[in-house]
Amino acid sequence: MLEARLFHQCLDLILEPLKCAAQVGHVMSDPLGQALFCFPSLASYIVDTPESALISCVGNLTSSVTTASYHQFGDDFRHPPRRAMTTLKSIAEIEKLVNPWDLKEYELQA
């Protein structure tokens, strides 16, 4: 979990100029060299499986897209999608058992 927090803080820092340009605009050139006032936005980017797990704050042996664990990979039915609310509920349940500032114990519960 600590790595995921650090990753998200770094991503937030790196993308700050893009977020600012998306809100207030930025002058950019088109392929013909003409200056245009643009509002760029990042819609998505490609990641590999370990990075996907890190970004979605799930374990290495868990799907970052569905709620399936590695024991359930290959099941003949579709598992429910992983949603932010499900993750937040899981975090709240762990926080009832362990102080989130005690990172070693928190990671053991997660």
N, C-alpha and C positions, 0 to 999 in steps of 0.2 A: 504494500500500500504506500509506503514511503516513496518508492520509485515512481508510482503513479502520480503522487502529489507533486513531486519534483518535475516530472515530465509535463504535467499540465501548467505548472507555473512557468516553465521555460517556454512552452508553446505560446502561452499568453504574452510573454515578454517579446518573443520573436515576431508574433503576428500583430503587435500593437500598431506599427505604422500602416499595415494593411487595414486594420479595423478603423483607424483614424481616416484613411483615404476613403473607405466605404461610407463613412458618415458625412464628411465635409467635402469630399471630392478631391481630385488631383489632376493636373494637366499632364497628359500623356500623348505620345505621337502614334499615329496609325502607320500602316506599312508604306504609305506615300509620303510620310514626313509631316503631315498636317497635325497641328496641336489640337487636341480635343480635351474637353473637361469631362473626366470619367469618374465613376463611382465603382471601383473594382471590388469584387467580393470573392472569397474562397469558398467554393461549394463543397469540395471534397479533395482528398488526396489518397494515393495508393499506399497501403501498408502490408507488411507480411504478417503471418499469424502471431508470432510473439509480440510484435508491436501492437497489433489489434487487441490482444489480451491486456497489454499494459494500458492502452488508452481507455478501454472499457472497464478497467479495474477488476478484472476477473483473474482467476488462477490460470496457470499455464495449461492445465488439462481440462479447461472449461471452454465452451463455445462463447465467443464474444458477441454472437448474433442471436443465439437462442439460449434458453435456460438449460440446455442439455449438458451433462458432464461427459467425460470421456467414456464412461461405462455405457452411456446411452447413444454414443455416436453410431450411426448405421441402423438405428431403430427404423421400423417400417411406418412410422407416423411422424408428423411434423410437431416438434416441441414448440411451446409458446415463445414468442419473440422476447428478447431481453429488452426491458424498458427501464427508463430512469427511475420510475416510481418503485419498481421491484428492487432495484439496487439500493435506493434510499431506505426502503423498509428493512432490507437485510442489514444495512449499516446501523440503523436504529436498534435492531434486535441485538446486535453485537455490543453496542454501546450500553445496553442494559446490563450486560454481563461483565464488561471490562472498561476501564478508563481508556479512551482513545489516545491519551497522551502517553500511556505506557505502551510504546510501539511494539516491543518484543511480545508482550502478552496479547496485544491487539492483533498482530499478524498471526499468532497461533490460533486465535478464534476465527479469523477470517479465512 
